[in-house]
Amino acid sequence: MTWMEAIGWLGNACYFSRFLVQWLLSERAGRSVAPRAFWWLSVGGAILLGSYAVVLGDLPLSLGYGLTLIIYLRNVSIAYLGSKAGQLSQRPALLLAGLSGLAFLALALKNLADGTVDALWSGIAFLGQSLFGSRFVVQWYASEQSGDAHFPASFWWLSLSGNLLLLAYVCERGDPIFIAGFLPGPLVQARNLWLLRGSSGG
């Protein structure tokens, strides 16, 4: 195992354990919760897996990790400071969403031009990363509005749909590190949607 593969697996450990912690604490609370440990593990995982993706030259995944790192850091401040963290306007979230969409589209077109992946898989990667990346933009916006770092139902729906598309993409690529990173997601996402449904009395 190379040192970069070790960094990739360590990043996966951070990303997997954050949702394991979130899941266990949600089961204990009987509702979907967003513990502080989730955000710290997210920061670590984004840095490690982002570095791994950069070395591999996978720009769609590199951008995804880099952009969500900004949101993770903001959620850390909200989780600790609450209303004292201040409330950002919706412009940063909308700007980040717009930039993310343009960046992913540009990279998808570049992959097509370079012949890196065919049109179908380029489209799947673009759509999956757009959905997966937008989930934290939606979460960020909702947390700014409430002054509390939490996960709205839309976060989990975007997570589930984006995760399934990206899982298909990384399976096509055949990278075991990325496959392991996306494989457990749908179970956690579906369970959180069920907990939200139960807590809302639906």
Contacts in CASP RR format, 6 or more apart in sequence:
PFRMAT RR
TARGET T0000
AUTHOR 0000-0000-0000
METHOD contacts of the structure
MODEL  1
MTWMEAIGWLGNACYFSRFLVQWLLSERAGRSVAPRAFWWLSVGGAILLG
SYAVVLGDLPLSLGYGLTLIIYLRNVSIAYLGSKAGQLSQRPALLLAGLS
GLAFLALALKNLADGTVDALWSGIAFLGQSLFGSRFVVQWYASEQSGDAH
FPASFWWLSLSGNLLLLAYVCERGDPIFIAGFLPGPLVQARNLWLLRGSS
GG
1 9 0 8 1.000
4 51 0 8 1.000
4 52 0 8 1.000
4 55 0 8 1.000
5 52 0 8 1.000
5 177 0 8 1.000
7 48 0 8 1.000
7 51 0 8 1.000
7 52 0 8 1.000
8 48 0 8 1.000
8 49 0 8 1.000
8 51 0 8 1.000
8 52 0 8 1.000
8 177 0 8 1.000
9 177 0 8 1.000
9 180 0 8 1.000
10 45 0 8 1.000
10 48 0 8 1.000
11 44 0 8 1.000
11 45 0 8 1.000
11 48 0 8 1.000
11 49 0 8 1.000
11 52 0 8 1.000
12 45 0 8 1.000
12 49 0 8 1.000
12 177 0 8 1.000
12 180 0 8 1.000
12 181 0 8 1.000
14 41 0 8 1.000
14 42 0 8 1.000
14 44 0 8 1.000
14 45 0 8 1.000
14 48 0 8 1.000
15 41 0 8 1.000
15 42 0 8 1.000
15 45 0 8 1.000
15 49 0 8 1.000
15 181 0 8 1.000
16 180 0 8 1.000
16 181 0 8 1.000
16 184 0 8 1.000
17 41 0 8 1.000
18 37 0 8 1.000
18 38 0 8 1.000
18 41 0 8 1.000
18 42 0 8 1.000
18 45 0 8 1.000
19 38 0 8 1.000
19 184 0 8 1.000
19 185 0 8 1.000
19 188 0 8 1.000
20 188 0 8 1.000
21 35 0 8 1.000
21 37 0 8 1.000
21 38 0 8 1.000
21 41 0 8 1.000
22 33 0 8 1.000
22 34 0 8 1.000
22 35 0 8 1.000
22 38 0 8 1.000
22 188 0 8 1.000
22 192 0 8 1.000
23 188 0 8 1.000
23 191 0 8 1.000
23 192 0 8 1.000
25 33 0 8 1.000
25 35 0 8 1.000
26 32 0 8 1.000
26 33 0 8 1.000
26 191 0 8 1.000
26 192 0 8 1.000
26 195 0 8 1.000
27 195 0 8 1.000
30 195 0 8 1.000
30 199 0 8 1.000
31 195 0 8 1.000
31 196 0 8 1.000
31 198 0 8 1.000
31 199 0 8 1.000
32 150 0 8 1.000
32 151 0 8 1.000
32 156 0 8 1.000
32 192 0 8 1.000
32 195 0 8 1.000
32 196 0 8 1.000
32 199 0 8 1.000
33 150 0 8 1.000
34 75 0 8 1.000
34 79 0 8 1.000
34 149 0 8 1.000
34 150 0 8 1.000
34 151 0 8 1.000
36 76 0 8 1.000
36 79 0 8 1.000
36 80 0 8 1.000
39 72 0 8 1.000
39 75 0 8 1.000
39 76 0 8 1.000
39 79 0 8 1.000
39 149 0 8 1.000
40 76 0 8 1.000
42 68 0 8 1.000
42 72 0 8 1.000
42 75 0 8 1.000
43 69 0 8 1.000
43 72 0 8 1.000
43 73 0 8 1.000
43 76 0 8 1.000
45 65 0 8 1.000
46 65 0 8 1.000
46 66 0 8 1.000
46 68 0 8 1.000
46 69 0 8 1.000
46 72 0 8 1.000
47 65 0 8 1.000
47 69 0 8 1.000
49 61 0 8 1.000
49 65 0 8 1.000
50 61 0 8 1.000
50 62 0 8 1.000
50 65 0 8 1.000
50 66 0 8 1.000
52 177 0 8 1.000
53 59 0 8 1.000
53 61 0 8 1.000
53 62 0 8 1.000
53 65 0 8 1.000
54 62 0 8 1.000
56 175 0 8 1.000
59 107 0 8 1.000
59 110 0 8 1.000
60 104 0 8 1.000
60 107 0 8 1.000
60 108 0 8 1.000
60 111 0 8 1.000
60 125 0 8 1.000
60 126 0 8 1.000
60 129 0 8 1.000
61 129 0 8 1.000
61 178 0 8 1.000
63 100 0 8 1.000
63 103 0 8 1.000
63 104 0 8 1.000
63 107 0 8 1.000
63 129 0 8 1.000
64 100 0 8 1.000
64 129 0 8 1.000
64 132 0 8 1.000
64 133 0 8 1.000
67 96 0 8 1.000
67 99 0 8 1.000
67 100 0 8 1.000
67 103 0 8 1.000
67 133 0 8 1.000
68 133 0 8 1.000
68 136 0 8 1.000
70 96 0 8 1.000
71 96 0 8 1.000
71 136 0 8 1.000
71 137 0 8 1.000
71 139 0 8 1.000
71 140 0 8 1.000
72 136 0 8 1.000
74 88 0 8 1.000
74 140 0 8 1.000
75 139 0 8 1.000
75 140 0 8 1.000
75 143 0 8 1.000
75 149 0 8 1.000
77 85 0 8 1.000
78 85 0 8 1.000
78 143 0 8 1.000
78 144 0 8 1.000
78 147 0 8 1.000
78 148 0 8 1.000
78 149 0 8 1.000
79 149 0 8 1.000
82 147 0 8 1.000
82 148 0 8 1.000
83 147 0 8 1.000
85 147 0 8 1.000
86 147 0 8 1.000
87 144 0 8 1.000
87 145 0 8 1.000
87 147 0 8 1.000
88 144 0 8 1.000
90 141 0 8 1.000
90 144 0 8 1.000
93 137 0 8 1.000
93 140 0 8 1.000
93 141 0 8 1.000
93 144 0 8 1.000
96 137 0 8 1.000
96 140 0 8 1.000
97 134 0 8 1.000
97 137 0 8 1.000
100 130 0 8 1.000
100 133 0 8 1.000
100 134 0 8 1.000
100 137 0 8 1.000
101 130 0 8 1.000
104 126 0 8 1.000
104 129 0 8 1.000
104 130 0 8 1.000
105 126 0 8 1.000
107 126 0 8 1.000
108 122 0 8 1.000
108 123 0 8 1.000
108 125 0 8 1.000
108 126 0 8 1.000
110 116 0 8 1.000
111 117 0 8 1.000
111 122 0 8 1.000
111 125 0 8 1.000
112 118 0 8 1.000
112 119 0 8 1.000
112 122 0 8 1.000
116 122 0 8 1.000
117 125 0 8 1.000
117 172 0 8 1.000
121 169 0 8 1.000
121 172 0 8 1.000
124 165 0 8 1.000
124 168 0 8 1.000
124 169 0 8 1.000
125 165 0 8 1.000
125 166 0 8 1.000
125 169 0 8 1.000
127 162 0 8 1.000
127 165 0 8 1.000
128 161 0 8 1.000
128 162 0 8 1.000
128 165 0 8 1.000
128 166 0 8 1.000
128 169 0 8 1.000
129 162 0 8 1.000
129 166 0 8 1.000
131 158 0 8 1.000
131 161 0 8 1.000
131 162 0 8 1.000
131 165 0 8 1.000
132 158 0 8 1.000
132 159 0 8 1.000
132 162 0 8 1.000
132 163 0 8 1.000
132 165 0 8 1.000
132 166 0 8 1.000
133 158 0 8 1.000
134 158 0 8 1.000
135 154 0 8 1.000
135 155 0 8 1.000
135 156 0 8 1.000
135 158 0 8 1.000
135 159 0 8 1.000
135 162 0 8 1.000
136 155 0 8 1.000
138 152 0 8 1.000
138 154 0 8 1.000
138 155 0 8 1.000
138 158 0 8 1.000
139 150 0 8 1.000
139 151 0 8 1.000
139 152 0 8 1.000
139 155 0 8 1.000
142 150 0 8 1.000
142 152 0 8 1.000
142 154 0 8 1.000
142 155 0 8 1.000
143 149 0 8 1.000
143 150 0 8 1.000
151 192 0 8 1.000
153 193 0 8 1.000
153 196 0 8 1.000
156 189 0 8 1.000
156 192 0 8 1.000
156 193 0 8 1.000
156 196 0 8 1.000
157 193 0 8 1.000
159 185 0 8 1.000
159 189 0 8 1.000
160 186 0 8 1.000
160 189 0 8 1.000
160 190 0 8 1.000
160 193 0 8 1.000
163 182 0 8 1.000
163 185 0 8 1.000
163 186 0 8 1.000
163 189 0 8 1.000
164 186 0 8 1.000
166 182 0 8 1.000
167 179 0 8 1.000
167 182 0 8 1.000
167 183 0 8 1.000
167 186 0 8 1.000
170 178 0 8 1.000
170 179 0 8 1.000
170 182 0 8 1.000
171 179 0 8 1.000
END
